[in-house]
Amino acid sequence: MCAVLFAESVWAVEDSVTLRSATDRLLRAYSAKDLSAVEKMLDSDILILGSDISERADSRVKVRELLEADFALWKGANFGEAIYTSQRIGGELGTVACDVPFSMRRAGDKVDTVVVRFLFVWRRVVDDWRLTQCMSAVPTVGQSAREILQRGD
């Protein structure tokens, strides 16, 4: 019994590491504009909800269009160190919630830096993870209900 519990806990730790690694690989491929690498990490049943209400991609074709638009927007981009706030693994699914600083260099060398809040849902496929859902938002600062009430807005 102890051996089974130990094996399961080791498996869960290894799975947790590979889930974080998959997330890091995805972010690196995206910031490198490596469309092929991103597409290889997608599940066949994909849904991506971007930070704009119009950014809803529920097929590989729509994901490609979304990524191509993103890549056309900037000349260079970089994700900073992810701040992992939550990670859960159960059955064939794993979720990762994280805040990640993102800098992009646009035309005229204008650099925009924001924090992107992600929720990734991964599906285990054999010995790797495939992205099946992703939601991103650019959180506001100073716009929480408590802060608005304190200001009397």
C-alpha positions, 0 to 999 in steps of 0.5 A: 500500500505504501509503495502504491501511494509513494509511486502515485505521489512521485508520478503527481510531482513529475506530472506537475513539473511536466505541466509547468514545463509545457506551459513554459514551452508554450509561452516561449514558442509564442514569444518567438512567433513559432507558429509551428511549435505552438500548433504542435502543443494544441489539443484537437479540441481547442478553445482560446479566449483572448483578452479582447471580446472578439478573440475567440478561437474554437478551431485550429484554423481560428487559432492560427488566425488569432496567432497570426494577428498577434504576431503581426502586431509586434516586432519582438516580444518576451514573457518574463518569469511566470508567477504560478498561482495555482496548479491542479491535476486530476485524471487526464486534465491539468490546469495552470493559473499564472500571471506573466509579465509580457513586453512587446516591441511594436512599430517605432520601437514602442515597448508595451509591458503588461501583466497577462493573467492566464488560465491554461487547461491541458489534456494529458496525451500519452506522456505529454500535455496538449493545450485544450483551453486557454483564457487570458486577460490583462488585469486592471490596476486600481479598478477592484470593487473595493478600490472604486468604493473607497474612492467613491466613484 
